[in-house]
Amino acid sequence: MALYGGAGWDKGHWTDNADATGVPVGSTFKPLDLAAALDHGAVLSPGQAPQPITPDSKFDGDDGITVKDQQGRQMPDPSDPSGLLHQRNDVPTKWGYITLRKAMEQSVNTPYVQLGEYVGYDNVEGEALKAGLLRKSLQYDTPGFYIGTSTPSAIRMADAYATFDDNGVQHEPYSVTKVIAGGQPLPGFDKPKGTTAMPASTAGTVTDVLQGVVKSGTGTNAQALNRPAAGKTGTTDDYKSAWFIGYTPQLVTSVAMFKEDPKNSGLQSMKGVGGFSKVFGADMPTEVWTAYMTAALQGQPVQQFPPAPPLGHGSNEPGAPQPTPPPPAAHPPPPEHTRQTQPLHRSLPPPQETVPRPEPDRHHRHHRRHDRRHDRRRTPRRHHRQRRHHHRHNRRRHQRRRHQRRRHHRGHLAHTHLRRPTPASVAGRRDAHGSPASLPACGGGLPARSTVTGGAPCASAAHDRRGRSRTASRPMRERRAVHHVIAVGRGVGQAGTAERRQHATRREGRRDVVVHHRQLRVSGQADALPPRPHEMTELPYGGPGRRDDAGTAVTANGT
């Protein structure tokens, strides 16, 4: 729509700057880096296939980082003492790993230099040529190429941004619409036809990122236009040039500022121009752009950019922190245990809603029992199993206790040993006639360890383990008791074997019969204890002092 070539020859300006080249574009070249990465991907690791890149891909944004190529080699810089390139930002802010969107908004250099190396010079150059730039204006293969060391003209940069604005369709810029000669229009001045330079999704994504520059980045001064706008600022080394290229859905405008001296060729630093100590693209170029676009769009309707397609996160530079997975969704609480309403057996009818009945009084207990039985039929099977297990456990516990009591009682009686009484054990005792008791010899064929009734105790009186006298003259306490007494197992100084002696009682009529069964087998010499014959001794029921029908005392021999 308009071109400005300078103040004019008569004012001392002899160069037409409308289509001049030789002014570096600075960071306004970064959108072409992003477009090439979206179309071709980036080789993030040596020997691997290109990985997809999106505006949300993260790269290192710190100042002074080293840059690597696709083979993983660090880029050299002869002017650096280390011999390696340390890319610088305009400010030494520690950005860390930031997204390409954030780096575009804040015009951070290091992510886009490394991105360009991973994408490759040929891919970025091809993207710039398809967008409308001329090959002769592009810088050769250096890391600075990706942040704007090339010198296209302002009109060519406007044409490249117009490709983003027109959904990836590129149109050659033109300024002459027709030429009339002899009253007739000359041929060859038709409007150029558009060609597809990039997918519409790529152009829409770049436009979406550049809108963020105006909304919250370095181009916020362009908000004064009060229209949806997208654009990018650019500043070169030593502030020798400053750019702002922006567009709305209807119009694209490129503003480039630089300083020259007619007496000295080359660009001059713009420090101090316009009262600014440092001239950035966000300062005077953006103000000029806003003033021009306000006048050019006066009376035009406000239009919106189409929404950008969703692309996802994309791949990050090696070393970037991995995103933390979102916390797992909280599981809903388990449903509360409710009483089963399904019948336990198919033969039973399903439960029906009944009106609650009042609690019966104490005269109608059978109603309560019926209610309990009715409830048990509706108790889950698991509860029945638990209840049966509980009853079975209690029954077994009671059985164990009963057996323990029996074993304890039998063991108590089994611990009773028949010992020969000593003089101390019978001292002070008297017989039935009041005479002092002595240790008579057990004769008459009675065994030395038999049990007697009446009179003085025999030499085979019984004693328990505590030494207390337990003579057989005392009545038996337990008729069903079974005594297991171990007989002498060894002879005097000789080895031998002994069998078990059984001492039992049985009930015959009204009398208790005590049975002694003793059998001793001794092998060895004659000084061992001799074996005793089997013997049965009957005790009348009632214990000592019992007499027969004639009044005679009954002894162990039955006399």
Stockholm file with secondary structure:
# STOCKHOLM 1.0

chainA/1-559         MALYGGAGWDKGHWTDNADATGVPVGSTFKPLDLAAALDHGAVLSPGQAPQPITPDSKFDGDDGITVKDQQGRQMPDPSDPSGLLHQRNDVPTKWGYITLRKAMEQSVNTPYVQLGEYVGYDNVEGEALKAGLLRKSLQYDTPGFYIGTSTPSAIRMADAYATFDDNGVQHEPYSVTKVIAGGQPLPGFDKPKGTTAMPASTAGTVTDVLQGVVKSGTGTNAQALNRPAAGKTGTTDDYKSAWFIGYTPQLVTSVAMFKEDPKNSGLQSMKGVGGFSKVFGADMPTEVWTAYMTAALQGQPVQQFPPAPPLGHGSNEPGAPQPTPPPPAAHPPPPEHTRQTQPLHRSLPPPQETVPRPEPDRHHRHHRRHDRRHDRRRTPRRHHRQRRHHHRHNRRRHQRRRHQRRRHHRGHLAHTHLRRPTPASVAGRRDAHGSPASLPACGGGLPARSTVTGGAPCASAAHDRRGRSRTASRPMRERRAVHHVIAVGRGVGQAGTAERRQHATRREGRRDVVVHHRQLRVSGQADALPPRPHEMTELPYGGPGRRDDAGTAVTANGT
#=GR chainA/1-559 SS CCCCCCSCGGGTCCSCCTTCCCCCCGGGGHHHHHHHHHHHCBCCSTTSCCBCCCTTCEEECCTTEECBCTTSCBCBCTTSTTSBCEECCSSCCCCCEEEHHHHHHHTCHHHHHHHHHHHCHHHHHHHHHHHTCCGGGSCCSSGGGGGTCCCCCHHHHHHHHHHHHTTTEECCCCCCCCCEETTEECSSCCCCCCEECSCHHHHHHHHHHHHHHHHHSTTGGGGGGCSCCEEEEEECGGGCEEEEEEECSSCEEEEEEEEEETTEEEEECCTTGGGCSSCCTTTHHHHHHHHHHHHHTTTCCCCCCCCCCCCCCCCCCTTCCCCCCCCCCCCCCCCCCCCCCSCSSTTSCCCCCCCCCCCCCTTCHHHHHHHHHHHHTTSCHHHHHHHHHHHHHHHHHHHHHHHHHHHHHHHHHHTCBCCCCCHHHHTTCBCTTSCBCCCCCCCTTCCTTCCCCSSSCCTTCCBCTTSCBCCTTSCCSCTTCEEEEECCCSBTTBCCEECEEEEEEEEETTEEEEEEECCEECCSCTTSCCCCCCEEEECCTTCTTCBCTTSCBCCTTCC
#=GC SS_cons         CCCCCCSCGGGTCCSCCTTCCCCCCGGGGHHHHHHHHHHHCBCCSTTSCCBCCCTTCEEECCTTEECBCTTSCBCBCTTSTTSBCEECCSSCCCCCEEEHHHHHHHTCHHHHHHHHHHHCHHHHHHHHHHHTCCGGGSCCSSGGGGGTCCCCCHHHHHHHHHHHHTTTEECCCCCCCCCEETTEECSSCCCCCCEECSCHHHHHHHHHHHHHHHHHSTTGGGGGGCSCCEEEEEECGGGCEEEEEEECSSCEEEEEEEEEETTEEEEECCTTGGGCSSCCTTTHHHHHHHHHHHHHTTTCCCCCCCCCCCCCCCCCCTTCCCCCCCCCCCCCCCCCCCCCCSCSSTTSCCCCCCCCCCCCCTTCHHHHHHHHHHHHTTSCHHHHHHHHHHHHHHHHHHHHHHHHHHHHHHHHHHTCBCCCCCHHHHTTCBCTTSCBCCCCCCCTTCCTTCCCCSSSCCTTCCBCTTSCBCCTTSCCSCTTCEEEEECCCSBTTBCCEECEEEEEEEEETTEEEEEEECCEECCSCTTSCCCCCCEEEECCTTCTTCBCTTSCBCCTTCC
//
